[in-house]
Amino acid sequence: MIALIPYFEQPETTLFGSRLQAWDVFVFLGFALGVFIAARAARWKRRDPAVVLDYAPWVLLGGFAGAHLVHIFFYEPALFQENPWVVLYIWSGLSSFGGFLGATLITLVFFRRSNESFWSYCDPLAVGMAPAWTVARIGCFLAHDHKGVESDFFLAVDFPLGPRHDLGLYEAGLSFLLSIVVAWLFFRKRSPDGTVAGTLCFLYGVVRFFLDFLRAHDARYGGLTPAQYGAVVLALLGLYMVAHGLRFGREQKT
């Protein structure tokens, strides 16, 4: 079967003398979209959207820091051995699950220090997170920085050395579907606090675990990528959040 999608170089331009690539643009757009939707979702649920806006720069910083450090120490530790200063080059290598880890840690600190309830805001944040991830993963697809194994699947990309899966494309599609699911749970079902975010974590974790078997050239430990271990933890965290939300919802009704 011939690959349906032709290979193309990542679009880029120059802004104020610096090279600006499609990945940069889509990550920025995804983040801005996510913050906007999360703030609107918080207002819809009668929460203070200012909390979301205050939280946004901190989670951006924590996410990028975690993404870079996990990439360096778990995916390419040789880079650190060659040049320890590489830990400061935050733009040089990023791991999505490292980003999740960094964002999670900064989230715990933020809500503890702000005296706001995490459970009151996690669902609006999830409603914004899913479309934000969709747009960001489009950037990953345009950059072709998540190459998969060789394949003649009809959605494979015709790379210069032969057609192969492009995981950026697959995750963009997955995240789009998850965006629909979490929006429906949040706006139509009016699910108890925590269940929307928990559902997002569980579904993404499960699908991501299996998608990573299609990845090429990633570091593996015990046959699994670091992201697959992260996916298991994320899925279990999702189940806990759903169970907590449902239990709390029942207690409120009684």
FENMOBEL-V550589 format. One record per residue. RES is the residue in one letter. BURIAL is + if it has 24 or more other C-alpha atoms within 12 Angstrom, else -. D_LAST is the distance of its C-alpha to the last C-alpha in whole Angstrom. Layout:
# FENMOBEL-V550589
res=RES burial=BURIAL d_last=D_LAST
res=RES burial=BURIAL d_last=D_LAST
This chain:
# FENMOBEL-V550589
res=M burial=- d_last=58
res=I burial=- d_last=59
res=A burial=- d_last=57
res=L burial=- d_last=55
res=I burial=- d_last=55
res=P burial=- d_last=58
res=Y burial=+ d_last=58
res=F burial=- d_last=58
res=E burial=- d_last=59
res=Q burial=- d_last=56
res=P burial=- d_last=57
res=E burial=- d_last=57
res=T burial=- d_last=59
res=T burial=- d_last=60
res=L burial=- d_last=58
res=F burial=- d_last=60
res=G burial=- d_last=62
res=S burial=- d_last=59
res=R burial=- d_last=59
res=L burial=- d_last=55
res=Q burial=- d_last=54
res=A burial=+ d_last=52
res=W burial=+ d_last=49
res=D burial=+ d_last=49
res=V burial=+ d_last=49
res=F burial=+ d_last=46
res=V burial=+ d_last=44
res=F burial=- d_last=44
res=L burial=- d_last=43
res=G burial=+ d_last=40
res=F burial=+ d_last=39
res=A burial=+ d_last=40
res=L burial=+ d_last=38
res=G burial=+ d_last=35
res=V burial=+ d_last=34
res=F burial=+ d_last=35
res=I burial=+ d_last=32
res=A burial=+ d_last=30
res=A burial=+ d_last=30
res=R burial=+ d_last=30
res=A burial=+ d_last=27
res=A burial=+ d_last=25
res=R burial=- d_last=26
res=W burial=- d_last=25
res=K burial=+ d_last=21
res=R burial=- d_last=22
res=R burial=+ d_last=23
res=D burial=- d_last=27
res=P burial=+ d_last=29
res=A burial=- d_last=32
res=V burial=+ d_last=30
res=V burial=+ d_last=31
res=L burial=+ d_last=34
res=D burial=- d_last=34
res=Y burial=+ d_last=33
res=A burial=+ d_last=35
res=P burial=- d_last=39
res=W burial=+ d_last=37
res=V burial=+ d_last=36
res=L burial=+ d_last=39
res=L burial=+ d_last=41
res=G burial=+ d_last=39
res=G burial=+ d_last=39
res=F burial=+ d_last=43
res=A burial=+ d_last=43
res=G burial=+ d_last=41
res=A burial=+ d_last=43
res=H burial=+ d_last=46
res=L burial=+ d_last=46
res=V burial=+ d_last=44
res=H burial=+ d_last=47
res=I burial=+ d_last=50
res=F burial=+ d_last=49
res=F burial=+ d_last=47
res=Y burial=+ d_last=49
res=E burial=+ d_last=52
res=P burial=- d_last=53
res=A burial=- d_last=57
res=L burial=- d_last=57
res=F burial=- d_last=55
res=Q burial=- d_last=58
res=E burial=- d_last=61
res=N burial=- d_last=59
res=P burial=- d_last=57
res=W burial=- d_last=57
res=V burial=- d_last=55
res=V burial=+ d_last=52
res=L burial=- d_last=52
res=Y burial=- d_last=53
res=I burial=- d_last=49
res=W burial=- d_last=51
res=S burial=- d_last=52
res=G burial=+ d_last=50
res=L burial=+ d_last=46
res=S burial=+ d_last=44
res=S burial=+ d_last=40
res=F burial=+ d_last=38
res=G burial=+ d_last=40
res=G burial=+ d_last=39
res=F burial=+ d_last=35
res=L burial=+ d_last=36
res=G burial=+ d_last=37
res=A burial=+ d_last=35
res=T burial=+ d_last=32
res=L burial=- d_last=33
res=I burial=+ d_last=34
res=T burial=+ d_last=31
res=L burial=- d_last=29
res=V burial=- d_last=32
res=F burial=+ d_last=31
res=F burial=+ d_last=28
res=R burial=- d_last=28
res=R burial=- d_last=31
res=S burial=- d_last=30
res=N burial=- d_last=26
res=E burial=- d_last=25
res=S burial=- d_last=21
res=F burial=+ d_last=23
res=W burial=+ d_last=19
res=S burial=+ d_last=20
res=Y burial=+ d_last=23
res=C burial=+ d_last=23
res=D burial=+ d_last=23
res=P burial=+ d_last=25
res=L burial=+ d_last=27
res=A burial=+ d_last=27
res=V burial=+ d_last=28
res=G burial=+ d_last=31
res=M burial=+ d_last=32
res=A burial=+ d_last=32
res=P burial=+ d_last=35
res=A burial=+ d_last=37
res=W burial=+ d_last=37
res=T burial=+ d_last=39
res=V burial=+ d_last=41
res=A burial=+ d_last=42
res=R burial=+ d_last=43
res=I burial=+ d_last=45
res=G burial=+ d_last=47
res=C burial=+ d_last=47
res=F burial=+ d_last=48
res=L burial=+ d_last=51
res=A burial=+ d_last=52
res=H burial=+ d_last=52
res=D burial=+ d_last=51
res=H burial=+ d_last=49
res=K burial=+ d_last=51
res=G burial=+ d_last=50
res=V burial=+ d_last=53
res=E burial=+ d_last=55
res=S burial=+ d_last=54
res=D burial=- d_last=56
res=F burial=- d_last=52
res=F burial=- d_last=52
res=L burial=+ d_last=50
res=A burial=+ d_last=52
res=V burial=+ d_last=54
res=D burial=+ d_last=58
res=F burial=+ d_last=59
res=P burial=- d_last=62
res=L burial=- d_last=62
res=G burial=- d_last=61
res=P burial=+ d_last=57
res=R burial=+ d_last=54
res=H burial=+ d_last=51
res=D burial=+ d_last=49
res=L burial=+ d_last=46
res=G burial=+ d_last=45
res=L burial=+ d_last=46
res=Y burial=+ d_last=43
res=E burial=+ d_last=40
res=A burial=+ d_last=41
res=G burial=+ d_last=40
res=L burial=+ d_last=37
res=S burial=+ d_last=36
res=F burial=+ d_last=36
res=L burial=- d_last=34
res=L burial=+ d_last=31
res=S burial=+ d_last=32
res=I burial=+ d_last=31
res=V burial=+ d_last=28
res=V burial=+ d_last=26
res=A burial=+ d_last=27
res=W burial=- d_last=26
res=L burial=+ d_last=22
res=F burial=+ d_last=22
res=F burial=- d_last=23
res=R burial=- d_last=23
res=K burial=- d_last=20
res=R burial=- d_last=18
res=S burial=+ d_last=16
res=P burial=+ d_last=14
res=D burial=+ d_last=16
res=G burial=+ d_last=19
res=T burial=+ d_last=19
res=V burial=+ d_last=22
res=A burial=+ d_last=24
res=G burial=+ d_last=23
res=T burial=+ d_last=24
res=L burial=+ d_last=27
res=C burial=+ d_last=28
res=F burial=+ d_last=28
res=L burial=+ d_last=30
res=Y burial=+ d_last=32
res=G burial=+ d_last=33
res=V burial=+ d_last=33
res=V burial=+ d_last=36
res=R burial=+ d_last=37
res=F burial=+ d_last=38
res=F burial=- d_last=40
res=L burial=+ d_last=42
res=D burial=+ d_last=43
res=F burial=+ d_last=45
res=L burial=+ d_last=47
res=R burial=+ d_last=48
res=A burial=- d_last=52
res=H burial=- d_last=53
res=D burial=+ d_last=50
res=A burial=+ d_last=50
res=R burial=- d_last=48
res=Y burial=- d_last=47
res=G burial=- d_last=47
res=G burial=- d_last=48
res=L burial=+ d_last=45
res=T burial=+ d_last=45
res=P burial=+ d_last=43
res=A burial=+ d_last=40
res=Q burial=+ d_last=39
res=Y burial=+ d_last=38
res=G burial=+ d_last=36
res=A burial=+ d_last=35
res=V burial=+ d_last=34
res=V burial=+ d_last=32
res=L burial=+ d_last=30
res=A burial=+ d_last=29
res=L burial=- d_last=27
res=L burial=+ d_last=26
res=G burial=+ d_last=25
res=L burial=+ d_last=23
res=Y burial=- d_last=21
res=M burial=+ d_last=20
res=V burial=+ d_last=19
res=A burial=- d_last=17
res=H burial=- d_last=16
res=G burial=+ d_last=15
res=L burial=- d_last=13
res=R burial=- d_last=11
res=F burial=- d_last=10
res=G burial=- d_last=9
res=R burial=- d_last=6
res=E burial=- d_last=5
res=Q burial=- d_last=6
res=K burial=- d_last=4
res=T burial=- d_last=0
